[in-house]
Amino acid sequence: MAKVKALKCKECGREYPVEPIHVCEFCFGPLEIEYDYEEIKKNISREKIKNGPNSLWRYIDLLPVDHPEVGLAAGFTPLIKAENLGRELGLNNLYIKDDSVNHPTLSFKDRVVAVALSKAKEFGFDTAACASTGNLANSVAANAASAGMKCFVFIPSNLETNKIIGSLVFDPIVVAVDGNYDDVNRLSSEIANEFGWAFVNINVRPFYSEGSKTLAFEVAEQLGWKAPDAVVAPLASGSLFTKIWKGFNELKTVEILDKDEKMPRMYGAQASGCSPIYKAFKEGRDFIKPEKPDTIAKSIAIGNPADGPYAVKVAKESNGDMEIATNEEIIEGMKLLAKTEGIFTETAGGTTIAVLKKFAEAGAFDKDEVVVAYVTGNGYKTMEVLEGHLKSPIHIKPSLHEFKEKVIGQVVESSEK
Amino acid sequence: MDSMKLKLIYPEDKIKEPLLSKMCKTFDVDINIRKANVQENIGWLELEMKGSDEEIERAINWLVEHGVEVSPLEGQVFTE
């Protein structure tokens, strides 16, 4: 028996065959993978997972792919016990799930793209596509290159090309569209519906988004098959947040986690300059009012997030919460994680750490609770945001006297303060 | 004949205007509403719009000019 039964509408429950489709033809709800958990339960075990590859494919029994071919080294990133940051925040069991070192392009997108393009290959697609200038484009272009797929990347034409060097190096076809972000969105959606391409976050989205569940699977395994008490994760489209929740719950369903294991409280982080999900949550709305993003946290600046309502539901259902961070707080969050744990994350990670700090200070976590913060991207990609926010070097002449006076003197002075 | 699945969000000050009906009279498009939530202060609709590519485009631009947020059903797929 197959582990995947069908695609199922998240809204009306109508079932569809397993094909590259993503919307219910009747109610327009998003389609999700419907697994045969009874069948999976017979095949999966902690032992089997342990003996699997050191990548997200060790959880293949809970992924909608049979023969992975793309992104074979993605996932299985470190879970770091953050002793120093924990001390600072009054948390004895704080962990950082560090996807800033994911393979091959240093963000969690390598997970979703690995699953999307592996499935795309199974469907027989020879072309991958996305609309992005950031982490998603990097990952689609890199993985398409190694998989021998053609790759199209769509961007608004007014963007500087240096923003996409990290994608151009993999030699995709970049299409610069005359128009703004909304125009690129609309065109992408039209193209996805007309051409026989795997547009990763459109027509293969049901498969793509399942890759994020592995962020929960890995954390549970790395904690010794336990779920954390609380999770703090960034909110962009809302997909990652809802899939982390789904991942922990699935492990319980297939009895990899004990049946009485408590599920984590889910805390979501947005930037104050783009917080449509946070606002819907706080105002008790079940729909999203789109926003025009204005924040340095560009990788999570999604003004019209498709999975926003589901993220709101997860935060409520799990007794979690949502919070926002300003540009200054985001930069402080990046600096705090770097100086305490030696991890250089990008602005999305800075947002998560800033929000983690706010919740810790507000007493949302008991000091001995296991709290996991998800760091989803790498700071070396967006170094420009830190310009003017870091200490300058101490300039001296090549003399021992000056070194003692200006450097040792200052360092001793500042450490005595 | 082409079609697009769209999400329309009306701001509060446009709720009382019969924009969709006017749009259908102005452009050669057909609409089929699949889901909607209209309240006194905000309204959203999910619909399928059928017509030629050019006519759909003109109809969408007209709605945008009249203050309606029009996005593909997938929401924002572009990421920076």
HADDOCK unambig.tbl for C-alpha pairs under 7 A between the chains (distance, minus, plus):
assign (segid A and resid 27 and name CA) (segid B and resid 34 and name CA) 5.66 0.50 0.50
assign (segid A and resid 27 and name CA) (segid B and resid 35 and name CA) 6.52 0.50 0.50
assign (segid A and resid 28 and name CA) (segid B and resid 34 and name CA) 6.97 0.50 0.50
assign (segid A and resid 131 and name CA) (segid B and resid 77 and name CA) 6.61 0.50 0.50
assign (segid A and resid 131 and name CA) (segid B and resid 78 and name CA) 4.81 0.50 0.50
assign (segid A and resid 131 and name CA) (segid B and resid 79 and name CA) 6.72 0.50 0.50
assign (segid A and resid 132 and name CA) (segid B and resid 78 and name CA) 5.18 0.50 0.50
assign (segid A and resid 132 and name CA) (segid B and resid 79 and name CA) 4.64 0.50 0.50
assign (segid A and resid 132 and name CA) (segid B and resid 80 and name CA) 5.55 0.50 0.50
assign (segid A and resid 133 and name CA) (segid B and resid 79 and name CA) 6.52 0.50 0.50
assign (segid A and resid 133 and name CA) (segid B and resid 80 and name CA) 4.85 0.50 0.50
assign (segid A and resid 134 and name CA) (segid B and resid 79 and name CA) 6.44 0.50 0.50
assign (segid A and resid 134 and name CA) (segid B and resid 80 and name CA) 4.72 0.50 0.50
assign (segid A and resid 181 and name CA) (segid B and resid 78 and name CA) 6.93 0.50 0.50
assign (segid A and resid 185 and name CA) (segid B and resid 76 and name CA) 6.08 0.50 0.50
assign (segid A and resid 185 and name CA) (segid B and resid 77 and name CA) 5.81 0.50 0.50
assign (segid A and resid 185 and name CA) (segid B and resid 78 and name CA) 5.87 0.50 0.50
assign (segid A and resid 186 and name CA) (segid B and resid 71 and name CA) 6.78 0.50 0.50
assign (segid A and resid 186 and name CA) (segid B and resid 72 and name CA) 5.64 0.50 0.50
assign (segid A and resid 189 and name CA) (segid B and resid 72 and name CA) 6.55 0.50 0.50
assign (segid A and resid 201 and name CA) (segid B and resid 77 and name CA) 6.63 0.50 0.50
assign (segid A and resid 202 and name CA) (segid B and resid 74 and name CA) 6.79 0.50 0.50
assign (segid A and resid 298 and name CA) (segid B and resid 80 and name CA) 5.57 0.50 0.50
assign (segid A and resid 299 and name CA) (segid B and resid 79 and name CA) 6.35 0.50 0.50
assign (segid A and resid 299 and name CA) (segid B and resid 80 and name CA) 5.30 0.50 0.50
assign (segid A and resid 302 and name CA) (segid B and resid 76 and name CA) 6.34 0.50 0.50
assign (segid A and resid 303 and name CA) (segid B and resid 76 and name CA) 6.93 0.50 0.50
assign (segid A and resid 304 and name CA) (segid B and resid 75 and name CA) 5.30 0.50 0.50
assign (segid A and resid 304 and name CA) (segid B and resid 76 and name CA) 5.18 0.50 0.50
assign (segid A and resid 305 and name CA) (segid B and resid 75 and name CA) 5.73 0.50 0.50
assign (segid A and resid 305 and name CA) (segid B and resid 76 and name CA) 6.01 0.50 0.50
assign (segid A and resid 306 and name CA) (segid B and resid 74 and name CA) 5.96 0.50 0.50
assign (segid A and resid 306 and name CA) (segid B and resid 75 and name CA) 4.88 0.50 0.50
assign (segid A and resid 306 and name CA) (segid B and resid 76 and name CA) 7.00 0.50 0.50
